Structure formats: structure tokens, C-alpha cells
Amino acid sequence: MFAIVSSPRSSSGLGPWLAAALVAASLGCGGEEDEHAAHAAHGATEPTPLPETSPDARVFFVSPSDGATVVGELVDGKVSVHVEMGAEQLRVMPAGELADGAGHHHIIIDGDPVPRGEAVPANESHIHYGRGQTEADLQLSAGPHTLRLQFADGAHRSYGSALSTLIHVNVAPTNPAPAAAAPVADDTAAEADGADAE
């Protein structure tokens, strides 16, 4: 820290300027600790807590039911599977707004629930319904699948396994994919075999 001493002999008029410069220098030399504290405080905010939900809240599939076989036309290797999603003691609303007891659905295809407070990824197996939809058509390959309904808040943060449910479905195309062509027999080999028999 600097001490500012005024001298009565200073007749050049530099005294006030020199004093101001020394004050500015002393303020700028507050040490690294002050600088780190300022950087830590700048923009540091507490994470917004996950909105509250009722302990009786739940999500579920209206359709299809667990264990259902879903039959449909195979198009580009996929079958369209219609799903209806339900919620009790929750408000289904578009993403963007954070409110207690509210959020929107996600369907996770062949995957695990997203831990509480983590953002639900957006990819081919994690489908977001951020406009507040309660019905959708999934495109699934033939065979067995698990469909997991995962509820999340307006920022896509999962409410965890408490607001998640799982069903198993079997997807069966009405028009199976064409089988691979059988190998064509070599006619010359067949003729040779026939020649030996004579």
C-alpha cells in the first residue's frame, strides 16, 4: 500500500496528479487473491434447482401396452409405431418455462433412464417432445425394443427414474424385407455330375 504525502513545496502543480496516479496504482495492485475472487464472482450463479413435483406424480404409456406386438408396413427398414404418452399430477407443457409440477416427455429407445438433474441428450435414441406433445410416431426396426418414457423440466433436465417408465414391444412388419437371393447353381458343375452318371 502506498502512503500519499502532500508537500507544501510542490509548486509545479504535479502534486494532485501524482497523488491520483499513486491512488490508481495502489487500487490496481490489490493482489492476485482479489483478482481471482473478482473472476470467481463474475458470472458465477447458483444452478437453478430442479422444479418440485408431487410424490404421487407418474408418467406412463397409454399405448402401446407393455409386451405388445406392433404390426406395420416396413418402409426403408423401419415400421411406424404410434405411441400415446400420459402423465398424472403433472402439467405437460412446452420446453422453455420452468415451473413446479411441469415439464415434457422424452422417449428413450433401447436405453436407460437419465439420472435426475442431467439433461436428456438429443439423438436418434433420445427423442424430445419439447412442444408438449403427448402422441408421436416412432420409426423402429423389426424385432424387440424397449421404450422408456422420461419426463424432464423445461430445460430438458431429467426428473430421474421416479418419473420414468419402461415397456417392451415387438415390432413385426406386415411385409418382411426381401430375403437374400439364394446362390445360383453352377450349371456346368451340374452337367459334369450328370455326365459321370451315364
Backbone as a ProteinNet text record, in pm:
[ID]
protein_1_A
[PRIMARY]
MFAIVSSPRSSSGLGPWLAAALVAASLGCGGEEDEHAAHAAHGATEPTPLPETSPDARVFFVSPSDGATVVGELVDGKVSVHVEMGAEQLRVMPAGELADGAGHHHIIIDGDPVPRGEAVPANESHIHYGRGQTEADLQLSAGPHTLRLQFADGAHRSYGSALSTLIHVNVAPTNPAPAAAAPVADDTAAEADGADAE
[TERTIARY]
84.8	0	88.9	44.4	120.6	61	149.5	103.6	120.6	22.1	27.9	60.5	168.6	213.3	211.5	152.2	145.1	259.6	326.2	439.1	401.5	420.5	388.2	483.9	602.2	699.3	662.5	565	532.7	460.8	532.1	471.6	444.1	480.6	464.1	322.3	238.4	101.1	92.6	203.3	201.1	149.3	142.4	100.7	-31.1	-138.5	-266.5	-260.4	-187.9	-177.8	-98.1	9.1	91	12	-63.1	-144.7	-248.6	-312.9	-414.3	-351	-232.5	-164.1	-128	-81.7	-46	-169	-280	-404	-447.2	-443.9	-483.6	-392.5	-262.5	-168.3	-194.2	-223.6	-246.9	-375.7	-476	-600.7	-580.8	-497.1	-471.8	-382.7	-318.2	-226.9	-289	-409.1	-478.9	-434.3	-349	-300.3	-379.9	-318.1	-380.3	-507.1	-509.9	-627.7	-752.4	-738.6	-853.8	-896.8	-798.4	-829.6	-902.1	-853.5	-919.5	-1060.1	-1077	-1209.9	-1304.9	-1254.3	-1338.6	-1379	-1284.4	-1317	-1413.8	-1396.3	-1485.8	-1627.2	-1636.7	-1769.2	-1835.8	-1756.4	-1811.6	-1882.6	-2009.5	-2086.5	-2116.4	-2068.7	-2095.6	-2238.2	-2316.4	-2453.9	-2479.1	-2566.4	-2606.3	-2691.6	-2673.7	-2759.6	-2905.3	-2992.9	-3135.8	-3178.7	-3240.7	-3282.7	-3391.2	-3394.8	-3497.6	-3633.4	-3734.8	-3866.9	-3918.9	-4002.7	-4062.6	-4173.8	-4192.3	-4304	-4370	-4493.9	-4568.3	-4508.7	-4503.7	-4455.8	-4547.7	-4671.8	-4766.6	-4764.3	-4680.2	-4673.5	-4619	-4668.9	-4618.1	-4639.1	-4559.9	-4576.6	-4599.8	-4666	-4699.9	-4729.3	-4724.1	-4766	-4913.5	-4994.8	-5134.9	-5139	-5057.3	-5041.6	-4906	-4845.7	-4886.9	-4868.5	-4923.1	-4909.7	-4780.4	-4737.6	-4615.9	-4634.4	-4538.9	-4543.8	-4618.1	-4667	-4745.5	-4658.7	-4723.3	-4662.1	-4725.3	-4642.7	-4690	-4662.3	-4767.8	-4757.1	-4772.5	-4688.3	-4698.3	-4613.5	-4631.6	-4558.9	-4413.6	-4325	-4182.1	-4148.3	-4098.8	-4059.4	-3917	-3828	-3686.4	-3630.5	-3670.5	-3618.3	-3680.3	-3785.7	-3848.4	-3999.7	-4060.4	-4206.1	-4249.4	-4356.3	-4408.6	-4488.2	-4450.1	-4515.8	-4576.8	-4709.9	-4779.4	-4776.6	-4736.1	-4732.9	-4816	-4881.4	-4952.4	-4893.3	-4858.2	-4791.1	-4884.8	-4881.4	-4967.4	-4887.9	-4952.2	-4891.4	-5001.7	-4975.2	-5068.4	-4998.4	-5071.8	-5021.4	-4902.2	-4902.6	-4800.5	-4868.4	-4813.7	-4861.5	-4763	-4813.2	-4729.9	-4735.4	-4618.8	-4613.4	-4485.8	-4480.6	-4361.8	-4236.8	-4123.6	-3994.3	-3973.5	-3889	-3854.7	-3892.3	-4006.2	-4050.7	-4027.1	-3973.2	-3953	-4065.4	-4138.9	-4249.8	-4261.5	-4298.6	-4317.6	-4426	-4401.7	-4500.1	-4522.1	-4425	-4443.9	-4319.7	-4341	-4231.5	-4285.8	-4203.7	-4245.1	-4182.8	-4235.7	-4195.2	-4072	-4002	-3894.5	-3914.1	-3882.9	-3882.3	-3739.3	-3694.7	-3561	-3580.1	-3526.3	-3540	-3421.6	-3452.2	-3349.9	-3241	-3280.7	-3181.5	-3227.4	-3136.5	-3159.2	-3217	-3274.8	-3323.9	-3206.9	-3235.5	-3134.3	-3136.8	-3019.5	-3016.8	-3080.8	-3138.1	-3206	-3112.7	-3163.9	-3090.2	-3002.8	-2977.1	-2896	-2984.4	-2927.1	-3001.4	-3019.7	-3138.9	-3166	-3097.8	-3011.6	-2946.1	-3049.2	-3010.5	-3095.8	-3022.4	-3070.6	-3011.2	-3116	-3074.8	-3171.4	-3242.2	-3179	-3243	-3304.3	-3284	-3344.2	-3428.8	-3558.8	-3648.4	-3715.8	-3704.6	-3761.5	-3899.3	-3990.4	-4123.8	-4142.9	-4054.3	-4046.6	-4157.9	-4249.9	-4366.2	-4484.1	-4458.8	-4565.3	-4650.7	-4598.9	-4675.8	-4700.6	-4815.7	-4848.8	-4873.8	-4855.3	-4865.3	-4753.2	-4706.2	-4598.3	-4593.7	-4525.2	-4499	-4348.4	-4306.3	-4164.9	-4137.5	-4020.2	-3978.6	-3880.4	-3925.4	-3844.7	-3815.7	-3699.2	-3664.3	-3743.7	-3755.9	-3827.9	-3755.1	-3834.6	-3775.7	-3813.8	-3754.8	-3788.2	-3719.7	-3790.8	-3737.5	-3790.6	-3717.2	-3770	-3795.3	-3906	-3939.1	-3949.1	-3870	-3870.2	-3923.9	-4026.6	-4079.7	-4004.3	-3946.2	-3868.5	-3922.2	-3966.9	-4018.9	-3904.3	-3904.7	-3798.4	-3857.8	-3782.7	-3831.4	-3817.4	-3849.1	-3845.6	-3707.9	-3603	-3465.6	-3413.3	-3501.7	-3469.7	-3391.1	-3395.9	-3328.4	-3421.1	-3368.6	-3446.6	-3493.4	-3615.6	-3665.2	-3621.6	-3540.9	-3485.7	-3581.7	-3543.2	-3621.1	-3758.8	-3778.1	-3909.7	-4016.4	-3978.2	-4073.4	-4029.9	-4012.7	-3974.3	-4047.8	-4081.2	-4143.4	-4094.4	-4097.8	-4042.1	-4144.9	-4154.9	-4235.1	-4150.5	-4192.5	-4128.7	-4227.8	-4180	-4264.5	-4188.6	-4265.3	-4206.8	-4262.9	-4176.4	-4217.9	-4214.6	-4330.5	-4343.1	-4391.8	-4310.2	-4354.4	-4456	-4553.3	-4651.3	-4591.2	-4489.7	-4422.7	-4273.8	-4235.9	-4096.2	-4001.1	-3883.3	-3780.5	-3752.2	-3725.2	-3695.9	-3575.1	-3587.9	-3477.6	-3363.7	-3246.8	-3130.6	-3148.3	-3110.3	-3124.9	-3039	-3095.6	-3021.1	-2911.1	-2799.4	-2691.1	-2737	-2696.5	-2732	-2638.7	-2698.6	-2618.1	-2536	-2420.2	-2330.8	-2374.8	-2434.2	-2487.4	-2379.1	-2258.4	-2152.7	-2116.5	-2123	-2093.5	-2202.9	-2330.1	-2441.8	-2431.1	-2393	-2378.9	-2266.7	-2159.5	-2046.6	-2087	-2165.8	-2212.2	-2301	-2385.5	-2475.3	-2397.4	-2287.4	-2206.8	-2140	-2101.5	-2036.5	-2135.3	-2263.4	-2363	-2394.3	-2365.1	-2402.1	-2308
-116.7	0	122.4	225.4	349.8	452	536.4	650	773.9	857.3	980.3	1094	1158.1	1270.5	1393.7	1496.8	1622	1710.3	1768.1	1855.2	1999	2087.4	2227.8	2291.9	2230.2	2289.6	2265.5	2178.4	2146.9	2263.6	2330.2	2444	2414.6	2294.1	2263.6	2222.7	2198	2155.3	2006.5	1934.6	1790.3	1714.3	1778.8	1711.2	1638	1705.7	1634.8	1522.5	1543.8	1441.1	1320.9	1350.8	1243.5	1164.6	1232.6	1166.1	1076.1	1125.6	1046	922.5	938.4	825.1	720.8	766.1	672.2	599.1	668.5	604.2	499.3	533.9	439.6	318.2	340.5	229.4	140.1	199.8	118.1	38.2	92.7	18.5	-96.6	-77.3	-181.1	-291.4	-272.5	-372.1	-441.4	-478.8	-542.1	-684.2	-738.2	-873.7	-973.9	-1090.5	-1195.8	-1249	-1253.3	-1307.5	-1227.1	-1092	-1008	-1030.6	-1045.8	-1066.2	-1199.1	-1305.4	-1435.5	-1432.3	-1362.9	-1352.3	-1279.1	-1174.4	-1099.1	-1186.4	-1266.6	-1354.7	-1463.9	-1515.4	-1620.8	-1567.4	-1443.7	-1385.4	-1343.1	-1307.1	-1259.7	-1374.5	-1361.7	-1460.4	-1587.1	-1597	-1717.3	-1711.1	-1809.5	-1815.8	-1956.3	-1965.3	-2095.7	-2162.9	-2294.2	-2361.8	-2354.5	-2338.9	-2334.2	-2472.3	-2480.7	-2613.1	-2672.2	-2803.9	-2874.9	-2842.5	-2812.3	-2782.9	-2899.7	-2867.1	-2967.8	-3042.4	-3168.8	-3247.9	-3320.3	-3356.8	-3430.8	-3570.8	-3623.1	-3761.1	-3862.7	-3822.3	-3911.7	-3896.9	-3807.8	-3786.8	-3912.6	-3937.7	-4051.7	-4028.1	-4098	-4096.2	-4239.8	-4255.2	-4388.8	-4382.8	-4500.2	-4513.2	-4549.6	-4470.7	-4504.8	-4620.3	-4608.7	-4716.2	-4699.5	-4806.6	-4945.8	-4994.1	-5110.5	-5166.2	-5247.2	-5271	-5348.8	-5489	-5535.1	-5667.7	-5674.1	-5560.2	-5558.3	-5592.8	-5657.4	-5675.7	-5572.2	-5488.8	-5381	-5422.2	-5425.6	-5470.1	-5349.9	-5340.9	-5231	-5255.9	-5170.7	-5183.9	-5142.3	-5222.2	-5194.1	-5095.9	-4978.8	-4876.6	-4833.9	-4850.9	-4816.8	-4884.3	-5008.6	-5085.8	-5054.1	-4970.9	-4930.9	-4947.6	-4965.4	-4972.2	-4853.6	-4785.6	-4673.2	-4727.1	-4683.7	-4728.2	-4605.7	-4604	-4491.3	-4508.7	-4403	-4406.1	-4291	-4316.8	-4213.3	-4211	-4090	-4072.2	-4005.2	-4050.9	-3993.9	-3946.1	-3860.7	-3809	-3781.5	-3812.4	-3782.1	-3693.9	-3594.6	-3498	-3419.2	-3401.2	-3322.8	-3243	-3126.3	-3048.5	-3068.7	-3117.1	-3132.6	-3000.9	-2939	-2808.2	-2797.1	-2702.1	-2687.7	-2655.2	-2692.7	-2662.4	-2511.8	-2468.6	-2327.5	-2266.4	-2302.6	-2246.2	-2347.4	-2298.8	-2384	-2357.6	-2460.5	-2446.8	-2575.6	-2562.9	-2681.1	-2769.9	-2900	-2996.7	-2994.3	-2944.6	-2931.1	-2976.6	-3008.3	-3048.2	-3109.3	-3188.6	-3251.2	-3390.8	-3468.4	-3607.9	-3622	-3732.8	-3780.9	-3931.4	-3988.8	-4134.6	-4176.7	-4273.8	-4330.3	-4470.2	-4492.5	-4621.2	-4709.4	-4824.9	-4922.9	-4861.4	-4781.4	-4717.9	-4704.7	-4656.7	-4641.2	-4504.2	-4489.5	-4356.9	-4260.4	-4133.3	-4029.4	-3989.9	-3985.9	-3951.2	-3815.4	-3803.2	-3680.9	-3560.8	-3454.6	-3329.5	-3321	-3433.4	-3430.8	-3401	-3330.8	-3300.3	-3427.9	-3445.2	-3559.4	-3531.6	-3622.9	-3599.3	-3592.9	-3534.1	-3530.9	-3606.8	-3727.2	-3807.8	-3907.7	-4003.5	-4096.2	-4183.6	-4207.1	-4292.9	-4214.8	-4083.6	-3997.1	-3892	-3916.5	-3831.8	-3730.6	-3602	-3493.2	-3453.5	-3428.6	-3378.4	-3244.4	-3151.2	-3020.8	-2924.2	-2962.5	-2876.1	-2918.6	-3013.6	-3060.9	-3170	-3240.1	-3345.4	-3462	-3526.7	-3647	-3766.1	-3747.4	-3855	-3838.5	-3951.7	-3946.1	-4076.9	-4074.8	-4194.2	-4217	-4331.7	-4369	-4459.2	-4451.1	-4539.1	-4640.1	-4766.2	-4869.4	-4984.7	-5043.2	-5161.6	-5280.9	-5384.5	-5505.1	-5571.1	-5632.1	-5703.9	-5643.2	-5695	-5646.3	-5513.3	-5428.6	-5298.3	-5266.3	-5181.4	-5120.8	-4974.1	-4923	-4781	-4727.3	-4625.1	-4565.5	-4423.6	-4394.1	-4258.5	-4187.5	-4071.7	-3995.3	-3853.2	-3808.7	-3672.9	-3581.7	-3458.8	-3362.9	-3223.6	-3133.1	-2996	-2914.9	-2786.9	-2700.4	-2679.9	-2716.9	-2707.8	-2845.7	-2942.3	-3080.1	-3155.5	-3108.7	-3180.4	-3289.4	-3409.3	-3526.2	-3518.9	-3567.8	-3586.3	-3723.3	-3795.5	-3922.7	-4038.8	-4149.9	-4273	-4263.3	-4168.1	-4151.7	-4113.2	-4040.7	-4001.4	-4061.8	-4192.7	-4269.7	-4402.5	-4457.7	-4590.1	-4661.9	-4793.7	-4875.8	-4977.1	-4991.9	-5100.1	-5173.9	-5297.5	-5380.5	-5396.2	-5380.4	-5402.1	-5489.5	-5561.4	-5638	-5580.9	-5539.2	-5477.2	-5584	-5605.9	-5709.2	-5646.8	-5647.8	-5591	-5681.5	-5619.6	-5696.1	-5741.6	-5674.7	-5708.9	-5729.4	-5849.1	-5871.4	-5827.1	-5789.9	-5748.4	-5865.6	-5836.9	-5946.2	-6025.9	-6158	-6244.6	-6230.2	-6256.2	-6251.2	-6359.3	-6327.4	-6422	-6545.2	-6663.3	-6788.1	-6793.4	-6854.6	-6862.4	-6941.2	-6895.7	-6960.8	-7079.8	-7195.1	-7315.8	-7301.8	-7355.8	-7352.9	-7465	-7430.6	-7529.2	-7621.8	-7571	-7656.1	-7767.2	-7739.2	-7842.9	-7948	-7905	-7999.7	-8088.3	-8030.6	-8108.2	-8209.5	-8167.8	-8258.9	-8375.8	-8346.2	-8453.4	-8550.3	-8496.9	-8580.5	-8665	-8612.5	-8686.2	-8806.1	-8790.4	-8901.6	-9015.1	-8979.5	-9080.2	-9166.7	-9127.1	-9204	-9310.3
0	0	0	-65.3	-73.4	21	75.3	156.4	73.1	71.9	-6.6	88.2	55.4	137.7	51.3	100.3	26.9	73.3	-20.1	13.7	-12.4	86.5	63.8	-34.9	-60.3	-151.6	-296.3	-324.6	-462.4	-525.9	-616.5	-683.3	-828.7	-872.7	-1014.5	-1049.8	-951.5	-981	-1006.8	-992.9	-1014.8	-893.5	-780.7	-657.4	-671.6	-715.5	-727.5	-830.8	-940.9	-1044.9	-995.5	-925.6	-871.2	-767.2	-685.7	-584	-649.7	-754.7	-824.4	-887.9	-946	-1007.8	-903.7	-788.5	-683	-629.2	-616.5	-571.5	-673.1	-800.9	-905.2	-904.6	-888.6	-885.4	-765.6	-653	-533.6	-546.2	-612.9	-632.4	-729.6	-828.2	-927.2	-874.8	-763.1	-708	-588.8	-599.1	-488.1	-463.9	-548.3	-529.3	-609.8	-628.5	-707.9	-643.7	-511.6	-443.6	-476	-475.3	-508.2	-652.7	-742.3	-883.6	-903.7	-838.6	-850.9	-792.7	-682.9	-621.7	-714.9	-780.2	-873.2	-991.2	-1044.2	-1156.7	-1114.1	-994.7	-947	-928	-880.9	-857.1	-986.5	-1088.2	-1214.8	-1286.5	-1305.7	-1380.6	-1302.2	-1180.5	-1102.2	-1049.5	-1087.3	-1038.3	-986.2	-893.2	-842.2	-949.6	-970.7	-1067.8	-1022.7	-1119.4	-1088.3	-1041.1	-925	-876.8	-966.7	-970.5	-1045.4	-983.5	-1064.6	-1008.3	-923.8	-828.7	-740	-813.4	-776.9	-828.9	-712.3	-731.5	-629.5	-614.6	-493.5	-476.8	-544.8	-574.9	-641.8	-794	-846.1	-991.1	-1058.3	-1180.5	-1257.2	-1405.5	-1486.1	-1631.2	-1676.7	-1791.6	-1839.4	-1988.3	-2052	-2191.2	-2192.2	-2261.4	-2283.5	-2383.3	-2489.2	-2586.8	-2654.7	-2695.4	-2682.2	-2538.5	-2510.5	-2375.8	-2366.5	-2244.5	-2223.4	-2280.6	-2358.1	-2418.8	-2550.7	-2600.1	-2724.3	-2845.1	-2943.2	-3074.3	-3165.3	-3223.6	-3310.2	-3453.8	-3534.8	-3672.8	-3764.1	-3865.2	-3960	-4082.6	-4180.4	-4306	-4287.9	-4342	-4337.6	-4449.2	-4413.3	-4510.7	-4476.6	-4571.5	-4550.5	-4425.7	-4402.5	-4290.4	-4155.7	-4153.6	-4026.6	-4034.8	-3916.7	-3903.9	-3818.7	-3859.2	-3781.8	-3663	-3542.5	-3419.6	-3352.4	-3340.7	-3277.8	-3126.4	-3055.8	-2909.3	-2854.6	-2741.7	-2666.6	-2526.6	-2479.5	-2351	-2252.3	-2128.1	-2025.4	-1905.3	-1825.8	-1703	-1602.3	-1476.4	-1367.2	-1265.7	-1215.6	-1118	-1173.2	-1305.8	-1375.6	-1485.4	-1516.5	-1631.2	-1745.3	-1858.6	-1977.4	-2052.1	-2070.4	-2135.3	-2217.7	-2311.1	-2395.3	-2314.3	-2370.4	-2308.3	-2304.4	-2214	-2204.6	-2072.2	-2018.1	-1890.9	-1779.6	-1667.6	-1550.8	-1451.8	-1417.4	-1322.8	-1243.1	-1116.9	-1033.3	-1092.8	-1088.9	-1135.9	-1285.2	-1361.9	-1506.8	-1582.2	-1708.7	-1796.1	-1923.2	-1988.5	-2114	-2124.5	-2218.9	-2236.3	-2325.6	-2303.7	-2390.3	-2399.9	-2514.6	-2526.8	-2554.9	-2476.9	-2494.1	-2551.3	-2669.8	-2737.2	-2698.4	-2640	-2600.6	-2513.1	-2413.3	-2326.8	-2183.1	-2100.8	-1957.2	-1924.8	-1804	-1765.2	-1748.5	-1765.3	-1746.9	-1599.4	-1533.2	-1390.7	-1362.4	-1244.6	-1200.9	-1213.2	-1275.7	-1289.6	-1412.9	-1480.8	-1602.7	-1723.3	-1820.9	-1943.6	-2025.3	-2079.3	-2166	-2299.5	-2346.9	-2476	-2588.8	-2698.8	-2818.3	-2928.1	-2957.9	-3064.4	-3112.7	-3196	-3255.2	-3152.4	-3037.8	-2938.1	-2822	-2816.9	-2714.1	-2786.3	-2793.5	-2872	-2779.3	-2813.9	-2732.9	-2786.7	-2695.6	-2730.5	-2661	-2695.4	-2631.3	-2666	-2752.6	-2779.4	-2692.3	-2602.7	-2514.1	-2576.1	-2677.1	-2742.4	-2646.8	-2667.8	-2591.4	-2683.9	-2814.7	-2913.4	-3013.8	-3067.5	-3166.4	-3243.7	-3355.9	-3434.9	-3436.7	-3385.2	-3384.9	-3503.8	-3559.1	-3667.6	-3608.4	-3596.8	-3531.7	-3626.3	-3611.8	-3689.8	-3636.7	-3718.8	-3677.7	-3561.3	-3471.8	-3359.4	-3226.1	-3117.7	-2983.6	-2952.4	-2878.9	-2835.9	-2697.1	-2625.3	-2503.5	-2533.9	-2481.6	-2493	-2351.2	-2322.5	-2189.1	-2200.3	-2122.3	-2114.1	-2002.3	-2032.7	-1934.4	-1930.6	-1814.8	-1800	-1758.8	-1810.1	-1779.4	-1767.8	-1705.5	-1686.2	-1815	-1808.2	-1925.6	-1984.7	-1910.5	-1960.2	-1999.6	-2018.3	-2057.5	-1950.5	-1824.6	-1715.8	-1663	-1656.9	-1617.7	-1472.8	-1451	-1315.2	-1261.2	-1336.9	-1291.5	-1303.9	-1242	-1255	-1190	-1097.9	-1034.9	-1136.9	-1241.7	-1346.6	-1479.9	-1476.8	-1594.1	-1588.1	-1703.2	-1707.8	-1832.6	-1828.9	-1936.3	-1984.2	-2117.1	-2174.6	-2277.3	-2306.1	-2408.4	-2522.7	-2644.8	-2762.3	-2861.3	-2941.9	-3050.9	-3180.2	-3268.7	-3394.6	-3503.4	-3567.6	-3669.8	-3799.9	-3903.6	-4031.6	-4100.7	-4169.4	-4246.6	-4378.2	-4422.2	-4547.4	-4517.4	-4477.9	-4440.9	-4551.4	-4509.6	-4606.2	-4698.6	-4824.9	-4918	-4867.9	-4877.9	-4835.8	-4935.1	-4887.9	-4976.6	-5082.3	-5202.9	-5313.2	-5286.5	-5314	-5296.7	-5401	-5366.4	-5465.3	-5587.8	-5702.8	-5829.4	-5848.7	-5880.7	-5901.1	-6027.6	-6023.7	-6139.6	-6233.5	-6349.4	-6443.2	-6497.4	-6514	-6570.2	-6473.4	-6342.9	-6244.3	-6245.5	-6260.7	-6264.4	-6387.1	-6501.7	-6624.6	-6610.2	-6544.4	-6526.6	-6438.6	-6332.4	-6244.5	-6322	-6409.4	-6488.6	-6588.5	-6639.7	-6737	-6671.8	-6544.9	-6475.9	-6450.2	-6433.1	-6400.4	-6519.4	-6642	-6760.4	-6787.9
[MASK]
++++++++++++++++++++++++++++++++++++++++++++++++++++++++++++++++++++++++++++++++++++++++++++++++++++++++++++++++++++++++++++++++++++++++++++++++++++++++++++++++++++++++++++++++++++++++++++++++++++++

